[in-house]
Amino acid sequence: MVKKQTAGRDNLGEFAPKFAQLNDDVLFGEVWSREEQLSAHDRSIITLAALISGGNFEQVKAHMMLGKAHGITKDEIAEIITHLAFYVG
């Protein structure tokens, strides 16, 4: 069973309740759950690449932890960073 995402509500629920609801229910509840189209492992790789490419480093640690939960290995993360260095760095 997949753990329900509550980060939006936990962090922004009082300040921006609609954003928190969309983050938790739509992004993580609907988009991330479409594993027949793209596995959580692959979504995590794509998300890490997008965050690193966009310079959104404040989110990288959390998505590395999520990626590990989705089966991404330390070696894969190192390879993602190495590969991206030649395209975005």
VENKA-V420291 format. One record per residue. N is the residue number from 1. PSI is psi in whole degrees, -180 to 180 (NA if undefined). OMEGA is omega in whole degrees, -180 to 180 (999 if undefined). Layout:
n=N psi=PSI omega=OMEGA
n=N psi=PSI omega=OMEGA
//
This chain:
n=1 psi=134 omega=-180
n=2 psi=134 omega=178
n=3 psi=133 omega=180
n=4 psi=131 omega=180
n=5 psi=130 omega=178
n=6 psi=10 omega=-176
n=7 psi=-40 omega=179
n=8 psi=-49 omega=-180
n=9 psi=-40 omega=-179
n=10 psi=-39 omega=-174
n=11 psi=-31 omega=-174
n=12 psi=7 omega=-174
n=13 psi=-41 omega=-180
n=14 psi=-37 omega=-176
n=15 psi=-45 omega=-177
n=16 psi=74 omega=-173
n=17 psi=-36 omega=-180
n=18 psi=-44 omega=177
n=19 psi=-45 omega=180
n=20 psi=-43 omega=179
n=21 psi=-44 omega=179
n=22 psi=-43 omega=179
n=23 psi=-52 omega=-175
n=24 psi=-46 omega=-172
n=25 psi=-40 omega=-177
n=26 psi=-60 omega=-177
n=27 psi=-57 omega=-177
n=28 psi=-33 omega=-178
n=29 psi=-37 omega=-177
n=30 psi=-53 omega=-175
n=31 psi=-52 omega=-178
n=32 psi=-22 omega=-178
n=33 psi=-2 omega=-178
n=34 psi=59 omega=-174
n=35 psi=-16 omega=175
n=36 psi=-28 omega=180
n=37 psi=-38 omega=-177
n=38 psi=127 omega=-176
n=39 psi=158 omega=176
n=40 psi=-36 omega=176
n=41 psi=-51 omega=-179
n=42 psi=-38 omega=177
n=43 psi=-38 omega=179
n=44 psi=-41 omega=177
n=45 psi=-47 omega=180
n=46 psi=-43 omega=-180
n=47 psi=-45 omega=178
n=48 psi=-44 omega=179
n=49 psi=-42 omega=179
n=50 psi=-43 omega=-179
n=51 psi=-45 omega=180
n=52 psi=-45 omega=-180
n=53 psi=-38 omega=-179
n=54 psi=0 omega=-180
n=55 psi=21 omega=-179
n=56 psi=61 omega=-172
n=57 psi=-21 omega=180
n=58 psi=-22 omega=180
n=59 psi=-11 omega=-173
n=60 psi=-46 omega=-177
n=61 psi=-47 omega=-179
n=62 psi=-39 omega=-179
n=63 psi=-23 omega=171
n=64 psi=-42 omega=178
n=65 psi=-43 omega=177
n=66 psi=-42 omega=178
n=67 psi=-41 omega=177
n=68 psi=-40 omega=178
n=69 psi=-25 omega=179
n=70 psi=9 omega=174
n=71 psi=6 omega=177
n=72 psi=133 omega=-179
n=73 psi=164 omega=176
n=74 psi=-41 omega=180
n=75 psi=-38 omega=178
n=76 psi=-41 omega=178
n=77 psi=-43 omega=178
n=78 psi=-40 omega=180
n=79 psi=-37 omega=176
n=80 psi=-48 omega=-179
n=81 psi=-44 omega=179
n=82 psi=-46 omega=-179
n=83 psi=-45 omega=-178
n=84 psi=-30 omega=-178
n=85 psi=-32 omega=-178
n=86 psi=-10 omega=-180
n=87 psi=-30 omega=-176
n=88 psi=-11 omega=-173
n=89 psi=NA omega=999
//
